[in-house]
Amino acid sequence: MKRLYAWLLGFAGGAALYRALKRAPQPVADPAGDLKAKLAEARAAGDDREEFEAGETPVNEAADPGVDARRRSVHEQGRAAIDEMQSE
């Protein structure tokens, strides 16, 4: 019985070794080359920041509703939530 287990383990080990050696080697990646390609692509794209921010309102030009109006709004929402919970 011990010989059977030894043969089975030997066969399994041999099969595993065969599969490990049979695998094709993985191509070696060049991370530096990949990064250089991405950098070149980004430089070619140019700077589109002004176009991106053209639709936004600058902070110093935005309308300020005021602290009191915001506070009142928050309190009203809170009271409405409390009233809704108490009615249930």
DAZIHU-V890972 format. One record per backbone hydrogen bond with DSSP energy under -1.0 kcal/mol. NH is the residue of the N-H (numbers start at 0). CO is the residue of the C=O. If there is no record, write none. Layout:
nh=NH co=CO
nh=NH co=CO
//
This chain:
nh=4 co=0
nh=5 co=1
nh=6 co=2
nh=7 co=3
nh=8 co=4
nh=9 co=5
nh=10 co=6
nh=11 co=7
nh=12 co=8
nh=13 co=9
nh=14 co=10
nh=15 co=11
nh=16 co=12
nh=17 co=13
nh=18 co=14
nh=19 co=15
nh=20 co=16
nh=21 co=17
nh=22 co=18
nh=33 co=29
nh=34 co=30
nh=35 co=31
nh=36 co=32
nh=37 co=33
nh=38 co=34
nh=39 co=35
nh=40 co=36
nh=41 co=37
nh=42 co=38
nh=43 co=39
nh=44 co=40
nh=51 co=47
nh=52 co=48
nh=55 co=52
nh=60 co=57
nh=69 co=65
nh=70 co=66
nh=71 co=67
nh=72 co=68
nh=73 co=69
nh=74 co=70
nh=75 co=71
nh=76 co=72
nh=77 co=73
nh=78 co=74
nh=79 co=75
nh=80 co=76
nh=81 co=77
nh=82 co=78
nh=83 co=79
nh=84 co=80
nh=85 co=81
nh=86 co=82
//
